[in-house]
Amino acid sequence: MKVDLTRQTIVLTVLLCLRLHAQQQAPTLLLQDIQAASEEFENDISPELDVRNETLHEARTLPDGSRGYSYTPGFEIGATPNTGDPHNDFLLRLNQEVCMAKAIVIAKAGPASSYLIHGDQGIVTARSYRVIQVLSGDLKPDDSVTVVQFGGIVHYGSETLEVRIEGAQPILEAKAYLLFLEKAGDHPSSAYLSFNFFPPRVINGHIYSSRRGGDGIIDSPYGVGDTVEKFKSSMDKATSLSKCQ
């Protein structure tokens, strides 16, 4: 039996080239998304970074031996409503966040990689998530998304560089989180970014605080947000108050 090795070789070569191209293309797009996300973060965080006048390589040594700093989130997205009615203020605030989000989902955390930004003064982390439930937006259950967030750890030669979010618990793989997502880039497969420094955990249909010391159900003094169903109801009430621009 005569085998056409030339034909097989050509087919295998084409398949290999396509596979290599896909492997090379994905990191390039992700790096573009990380750059776009970094620029978004820097618009709000750069004043904090600029006053340091030092890179992470020059930062103080943290108790665990890494170099870096703890970042305390101090900015708000949009103006904080103050109508004198705490429950109404909560809904107006939620309305702002819902309108800004491209998607709001419950998703399971996967592996992550961290990258230096802003002249080695900051770090962002790109983490994969698998969507479990969609509360708003065009994503679907079982979709895989990459989410870029501020903070993380980078091993640079013999150095360990770190930016910690003050008060935030680490994201745990295989655990579910409530995420408000925006697009990082402008291409269809671009990553998402999240300005939520404390993405809440979701366990058995309940939303839990991700702040250190907040091991109970998420603080909800107005009787909303303690379950996913109630949170979704609050989202519906919030969006009925004012149309998104």
C-alpha positions as CSV (number, residue, x, y, z in Angstrom):
1,M,0.0,0.0,0.0
2,K,1.5,3.3,-1.1
3,V,1.0,6.2,1.4
4,D,1.1,9.8,0.1
5,L,3.6,11.1,2.7
6,T,3.9,14.4,1.0
7,R,0.1,15.1,1.2
8,Q,0.1,14.0,4.9
9,T,3.1,16.2,5.7
10,I,1.5,19.2,4.1
11,V,-1.8,18.7,6.0
12,L,0.0,18.2,9.3
13,T,2.2,21.2,8.7
14,V,-0.8,23.4,8.0
15,L,-2.6,22.2,11.1
16,L,0.5,22.8,13.2
17,C,0.9,26.3,11.8
18,L,-2.8,27.1,12.5
19,R,-2.4,25.8,16.1
20,L,0.8,27.8,16.6
21,H,-0.9,30.9,15.2
22,A,-3.8,30.5,17.6
23,Q,-1.4,30.0,20.5
24,Q,0.6,33.1,19.5
25,Q,-2.5,35.2,18.8
26,A,-4.2,34.7,22.2
27,P,-1.4,36.2,24.3
28,T,-1.1,39.2,21.9
29,L,-4.8,40.0,22.3
30,L,-4.6,39.5,26.1
31,L,-1.6,41.8,26.3
32,Q,-3.6,44.4,24.4
33,D,-6.5,44.0,26.8
34,I,-4.2,44.2,29.8
35,Q,-2.7,47.5,28.4
36,A,-6.3,48.9,27.8
37,A,-7.4,47.8,31.3
38,S,-4.2,49.2,32.8
39,E,-4.9,52.6,31.2
40,E,-8.4,52.5,32.7
41,F,-7.1,51.7,36.1
42,E,-4.4,54.3,35.9
43,N,-7.0,57.0,35.2
44,D,-8.3,56.5,38.7
45,I,-5.3,55.1,40.5
46,S,-2.4,57.0,38.9
47,P,-2.5,59.8,41.5
48,E,-1.9,57.2,44.2
49,L,1.0,55.7,42.1
50,D,2.5,59.1,41.0
51,V,3.0,60.3,44.6
52,R,5.2,57.2,45.4
53,N,7.9,58.2,42.9
54,E,9.2,54.6,43.2
55,T,8.9,51.4,41.4
56,L,7.9,48.1,43.1
57,H,11.6,47.1,43.0
58,E,12.3,50.1,45.3
59,A,9.3,49.6,47.5
60,R,9.6,48.6,51.2
61,T,9.8,44.9,52.1
62,L,6.5,43.5,53.4
63,P,6.4,41.2,56.4
64,D,6.4,38.1,54.2
65,G,9.5,39.2,52.4
66,S,7.9,40.5,49.2
67,R,8.4,44.0,48.0
68,G,5.4,46.3,47.5
69,Y,2.5,48.0,49.2
70,S,-1.1,47.8,50.3
71,Y,-3.5,49.8,48.2
72,T,-6.5,51.2,49.9
73,P,-9.4,51.8,47.5
74,G,-10.5,55.4,47.9
75,F,-12.3,56.3,44.7
76,E,-16.0,55.8,43.8
77,I,-17.4,55.2,40.3
78,G,-19.7,58.1,39.7
79,A,-21.2,60.4,42.3
80,T,-22.5,58.8,45.5
81,P,-26.2,59.5,45.8
82,N,-27.4,61.2,48.9
83,T,-31.2,61.7,48.9
84,G,-31.6,61.3,52.7
85,D,-33.2,57.9,52.1
86,P,-30.6,55.1,52.6
87,H,-32.7,52.5,50.8
88,N,-33.3,54.9,47.8
89,D,-29.6,55.8,47.8
90,F,-28.6,52.2,47.7
91,L,-30.9,51.6,44.6
92,L,-29.6,54.7,42.9
93,R,-26.0,53.6,43.5
94,L,-26.9,50.1,42.2
95,N,-28.4,51.7,39.1
96,Q,-25.1,53.5,38.3
97,E,-23.2,50.2,38.6
98,V,-25.7,48.2,36.6
99,C,-25.6,50.8,33.8
100,M,-21.8,50.9,33.7
101,A,-21.6,47.1,33.6
102,K,-21.4,45.2,30.3
103,A,-22.4,42.1,32.1
104,I,-23.3,41.1,35.7
105,V,-22.6,37.4,36.4
106,I,-21.9,34.8,38.9
107,A,-18.8,33.0,37.8
108,K,-16.4,30.4,39.1
109,A,-12.7,31.5,39.4
110,G,-10.0,29.8,37.5
111,P,-6.2,30.2,37.2
112,A,-4.6,33.7,37.1
113,S,-1.5,35.5,35.9
114,S,-0.2,38.9,37.1
115,Y,1.6,41.6,35.2
116,L,3.6,44.8,36.0
117,I,2.1,48.1,34.8
118,H,2.7,51.9,35.1
119,G,6.4,51.7,34.9
120,D,6.6,48.8,37.4
121,Q,4.6,50.8,40.0
122,G,1.5,48.7,39.8
123,I,0.3,45.2,39.1
124,V,-2.8,43.8,37.4
125,T,-4.0,40.2,37.5
126,A,-5.8,38.5,34.6
127,R,-7.9,35.6,35.8
128,S,-10.1,33.2,33.9
129,Y,-13.7,32.6,35.1
130,R,-16.5,30.2,34.0
131,V,-19.9,31.8,34.0
132,I,-22.5,30.0,36.1
133,Q,-25.4,32.4,36.1
134,V,-26.1,35.6,34.1
135,L,-27.9,38.4,35.9
136,S,-27.6,40.9,33.0
137,G,-25.7,41.2,29.7
138,D,-25.1,39.0,26.7
139,L,-22.9,36.3,28.3
140,K,-24.2,32.8,28.6
141,P,-23.8,30.0,31.3
142,D,-20.6,28.0,30.7
143,D,-18.9,30.9,28.8
144,S,-15.2,31.4,29.7
145,V,-14.1,35.0,30.3
146,T,-10.9,36.6,31.3
147,V,-11.2,39.3,33.9
148,V,-8.5,41.9,34.7
149,Q,-8.3,43.4,38.2
150,F,-5.9,45.7,40.0
151,G,-3.4,44.1,42.4
152,G,-1.5,40.8,42.5
153,I,1.9,39.2,42.8
154,V,4.7,39.0,40.2
155,H,7.9,37.0,40.6
156,Y,10.6,39.0,38.9
157,G,14.0,37.3,38.9
158,S,14.8,36.7,42.6
159,E,12.2,39.3,43.7
160,T,8.6,38.8,44.7
161,L,6.7,42.0,44.0
162,E,3.2,42.5,45.3
163,V,0.3,45.0,45.4
164,R,-2.3,44.1,48.0
165,I,-5.8,45.5,48.1
166,E,-6.3,46.5,51.7
167,G,-9.1,44.5,53.4
168,A,-9.6,42.2,50.4
169,Q,-9.5,38.4,50.8
170,P,-7.7,36.5,48.0
171,I,-9.7,35.2,45.1
172,L,-9.9,31.4,45.5
173,E,-9.9,29.0,42.5
174,A,-13.1,27.0,42.0
175,K,-15.1,29.4,44.1
176,A,-18.0,31.4,42.8
177,Y,-18.1,35.3,42.8
178,L,-20.5,38.0,41.8
179,L,-18.8,40.1,39.1
180,F,-19.7,43.5,37.6
181,L,-17.8,43.5,34.3
182,E,-16.8,46.0,31.6
183,K,-15.0,45.4,28.3
184,A,-11.3,45.9,28.5
185,G,-10.7,46.0,24.7
186,D,-12.8,46.7,21.6
187,H,-12.5,43.3,19.8
188,P,-15.2,40.6,20.2
189,S,-13.0,38.2,22.2
190,S,-11.5,40.9,24.5
191,A,-11.1,40.4,28.2
192,Y,-13.3,42.1,30.8
193,L,-12.2,44.4,33.7
194,S,-13.7,44.8,37.1
195,F,-13.3,47.8,39.4
196,N,-14.8,45.9,42.3
197,F,-11.9,45.4,44.7
198,F,-14.0,43.1,46.9
199,P,-16.0,40.8,44.6
200,P,-18.5,39.0,46.8
201,R,-18.5,35.2,47.2
202,V,-21.6,33.3,46.3
203,I,-22.3,30.2,48.3
204,N,-25.5,28.1,48.0
205,G,-27.4,31.1,46.6
206,H,-26.3,33.6,49.3
207,I,-23.9,36.5,48.7
208,Y,-21.1,36.8,51.2
209,S,-18.7,39.7,51.8
210,S,-15.1,39.3,50.6
211,R,-13.7,41.9,52.9
212,R,-11.5,40.6,55.7
213,G,-13.5,39.9,58.8
214,G,-16.7,39.9,56.7
215,D,-17.3,36.2,56.9
216,G,-21.1,36.5,57.3
217,I,-23.7,37.3,54.7
218,I,-22.9,40.5,52.8
219,D,-23.8,43.7,54.8
220,S,-27.3,44.6,53.6
221,P,-28.8,46.9,56.2
222,Y,-31.8,47.6,54.0
223,G,-32.9,44.0,53.7
224,V,-31.6,43.5,50.2
225,G,-28.8,41.6,48.6
226,D,-28.5,38.7,51.1
227,T,-29.6,36.2,48.4
228,V,-29.1,36.1,44.7
229,E,-32.8,36.2,44.2
230,K,-33.2,39.3,46.3
231,F,-30.2,41.0,44.7
232,K,-31.7,40.4,41.3
233,S,-34.9,41.9,42.5
234,S,-33.0,45.0,43.8
235,M,-31.3,45.3,40.3
236,D,-34.8,45.3,38.7
237,K,-36.0,48.0,41.1
238,A,-32.8,50.0,40.6
239,T,-33.1,50.0,36.8
240,S,-36.7,51.1,37.0
241,L,-35.7,54.3,38.8
242,S,-33.7,55.7,35.9
243,K,-32.9,54.6,32.4
244,C,-29.3,53.9,31.5
245,Q,-27.8,56.6,29.3
